[in-house]
Amino acid sequence: MRILRQIVLYTALALGANTATADVAALEALRDGDMKKLTFHSEPQPVSAQPFNTWDGGEGYLADYAGKYVVLNFWATWCPPCLKEMPHLSELQSEMGGASFEVVTIATGRNPPQAMQRFFEDINVDNLPLHTDPRQTIAREMAVLGLPITVILNPEGEEIARMRGDADWSSDSAKAIVAALIAGM
C-alpha cells in the first residue's frame, strides 16, 4: 500500500512539474530509509565510455544499456557492505527488471573470477551479471571512491543519481523510485 501511495505522490508531483528540478524534487520525495542517502543530480552527468569485462571474456560498455534505466552497482568480493547489499539488488532485479529497467553489477579492482562466483553463490544470487573493471578504469572516471557505490543511469546513458554505501534496494522506497522512473519513460 505504501508503494502505491508513493507512486501516486510522484505522479501528482510530476504532472505539476515543468522543470527537471521539479522532477528531481518529486523523486526525492519518494526517498525513505536507506534511500535517503540517494542523491539526485540537478543535471545528468556523463559516464565512462571505457569497456568492462563480461563473465564470458568479452567486453561490454555502459552504452549497451541505453534505452533503459539502470541501477549500476560497483562492488568487490572483499567488501562486507557489498555482501549485505547484493541480495537486495538481486531482489530488485527479480521484481522490476525487464525491458525498461535492469540492475548491473561491476566488480572493480582485483576480484578473482572464482571469488566473484563464490561470492554470488554464497548469497544465492544468480540473476545479476559478473562484470569486472579490473584496472578500475571505469571506477576512476566515474569518481567511485569507496565501495559500494551505486549510480542510476537514465535511458540516455547518463548518471542521474548516486549513493555511497550499502542500502536496501528491495525496500518499498527503492521500488517506488524505480517505478516512478519507468513510468516517466
C-alpha positions, 0 to 999 in steps of 0.5 A: 500500500505504501508503494502505491501511495508513493507512486501516486505522490510522484505522479501528482508531483510530476504532472505539476512539474515543468522543470527537471528540478521539479522532477528531481524534487518529486523523486526525492520525495519518494526517498525513505530509509536507506534511500535517503542517502540517494542523491539526485543530480540537478543535471545528468552527468556523463559516464565512462565510455571505457569497456568492462569485462563480461563473465564470458571474456568479452567486453561490454560498455555502459552504452549497451544499456541505453534505452533503459534505466539502470541501477549500476552497482560497483562492488568487490568480493572483499567488501562486507557492505557489498555482501549485505547489499547484493541480495537486495539488488538481486531482489530488485532485479527479480521484481522490476527488471525487464525491458525498461529497467535492469540492475548491473553489477561491476566488480572493480579492482582485483576480484578473482573470477572464482571469488566473484562466483563464490561470492554470488553463490554464497548469497544465492544470487544468480540473476545479476551479471559478473562484470569486472573493471579490473584496472578500475578504469571505469571506477576512476572516471566515474569518481567511485571512491569507496565501495559500494557505490551505486549510480542510476543511469537514465535511458540516455546513458547518463548518471542521474543519481548516486549513493555511497554505501550499502542500502536496501534496494528491495525496500518499498522506497527503492521500488517506488523510485524505480517505478516512478522512473519507468513510468516517466519513460 
